Amino acid sequence: MHNFLLYRPDTLYAGETFFQHFDLSWLHYIDVMVFLLVSSMLMALAVNRLVFGNRAILIISREERAFRAAEA
């Protein structure tokens, strides 16, 4: 029976979801996808800053507009 909650019958009891095992039965797989998206973006920004030494600038920010005006 699939209930759309990251069902993993190999490691847990039959009918129990992965998150129910940790008393997180309210957690839906789409919540995990949002967490994965946010954490991936933060990790990419951290690697960009710490490894490559670059700083990401939001394209609609005042700083970006000033940067583009200085280039022209």
N, C-alpha and C positions, 0 to 999 in steps of 0.2 A: 504494500500500500504506500503510495507516494503522497506525501503531504506538503511538498514544496519547502521543506526545512532541512536542507543538506542531509538527506537520509543516507546513513552509512551502516547498512546491516552487517557488514563484515566484522566490525569492531565492537558493536554494542548488541544489546538484546533486541530481539525481533520487535519491530514497531516503534522503537525508541530512536529519536533523532540525536544527532551529535550534540546539539546545544541543550537538549533536555537532560542529558547526562550531567551537565554542569549547572543545572537549575536555571537555564536561560531559555525556557520554552517559548517566551514571547519574541525571541530573536528570529527574524525572517531572513531568508537568503538574500533578499534585496538590501537589507540593512548591512549585511556583510559586504555586499558589492560597493555600497557607498563608502564604508570604512576602507575598503581596499583602494578605491579611487583616490580618496583624500590622502591616505598614507603613501600611496605611490607618487602623488604630486609633491608632497612634502619631502620625500626621499630624493626625488629628482632635483628639487630646488637646493637641497642640502649638498648633494654631490656637485651640482653646478657651482655652488659657492665655495665649498671646501677643497674640492679636487681641481677644478678648472680655474678658480679664482674669478669667475664672472658673477655679475649681479643681475638678476632678472628684474625687469621693469615692466609694470603693467602698461599695456599699449595705450590705454585711455587716461593715464595719469598726467598730472601737470609736469612732472619731471620728464616724461617721454616727449611731450610737446616741446619743452624747452630744448631737449636734446636734438630733436628734428629741426627746430628753428636755427640752432647753432650750426648744424651741418649744411644748411642751405646757403 
